[in-house]
Amino acid sequence: MPLTGKNKTVGAVMGVTLIFLTIELLDELVGGVLIGAWPLISQDLRLSYVQVGLAMTLPHIGASTIEPIVGIWGDIGQRRSLIIGGGIGFAIALFLIYCSRDFTMFLTGFMLFAPSSGSFVNLCQATLMDLEPTRHEQNMARWVLAGSLGNVIGPLILAAAIGLHHSWRGAFFLLAMLTSVLLVMLWKSPILIATQSHDEQPDSFKDGVYNAIAALRRTSVLRWLTLLQFSDLMLDVFAGFVALYFVNVAGANTAEASLAIAVWLGFGLLGDFLLVPLLERVRGLSYLRVSASLVLCLYPAFLLAPPLITKFAILGCLGFLNAGWYSILQGQLYTTLPGQSGSVMTLNNLFGLVGSLAPLGLGFVAQQVGLESAMWILLVSPIALLVGLFW
């Protein structure tokens, strides 16, 4: 039976959605590979701790400066070019990292990678939100699930590359080739042009900046932007300190700390997987209130429980319950700003600059009073969510 025009449109949307989700998977694959590859990279390129710190910090500072501008351009009809251009930069950056023989070339690759990822990946997310304006939470749940899969599969790709005697370079070369394939698929996709059309689309960069500033004056927009930063305290910030907490506070060894990370990621992936069908039946904000309430009770239990096995069990519950926090809150932000998905990217980056100081602040407090006491600060995350959601 030949496809009708409507069926062709649905098929095109499904096809480009799959491409976008694969791009998010790819982005997190890079992150997953990099986490395990740092010791090998440091040894191979003879990097000092200062150089490793610079490679982790400078690219993000550069990206945070560039991405707000990219978001504005994305709302004024330049989205296809920005996504394709970002993808080309993404692939070149991975190839530079693969080829690097010294710190300068390695840092150059990462300085290119960070803003390219913003243009390539974040604008794909924004475009995905434009495809189905009434299903922001559901599509964000799928987006986060794809990213979680990347976080889990990334270290496996690195292990396979090492097993085949290609070291960390083989993993980055494979990711560069996968990026090239996705770029070809994107180039042939007409849906990128169609999703840029909207009645509220700004006519110039100046109008785009004005729209973003006007959005910041809206209480609902400030609400979701603020809650996103507070939610991250129990997501990326907490995850960044989990291994240190288990070794320095709970008395675990390195293997047990690695197991803690695996428990966190594994149960988080399970939560992300189950959230996709759940949001078809349950309102996202209702689920978020229940989840935040449970985390508010379980997190103190995690910090107070003395046996490691108990901490592992509660950590798994926290990873499972935290699933959906980012996707639901980000979905609400997109819904609050219909037709301004590029502005959402811009505002997220601006607020993210403040949120990025949280690990530094927690580390400073831990240096003064100890990590065990500092970890209690993260309890503000579920408290802020409950206050904001019932506000």
PyMOL commands that set and color helices and strands:
alter all, ss='L'
color gray80, all
select helices_A, chain A and resi 5-45+49-74+79-99+103-131+136-163+167-187+191-194+205-216+219-234+236-248+254-278+284-304+308-322+325-336+341-355+358-369+371-389
alter helices_A, ss='H'
color red, helices_A
deselect
rebuild
show_as cartoon
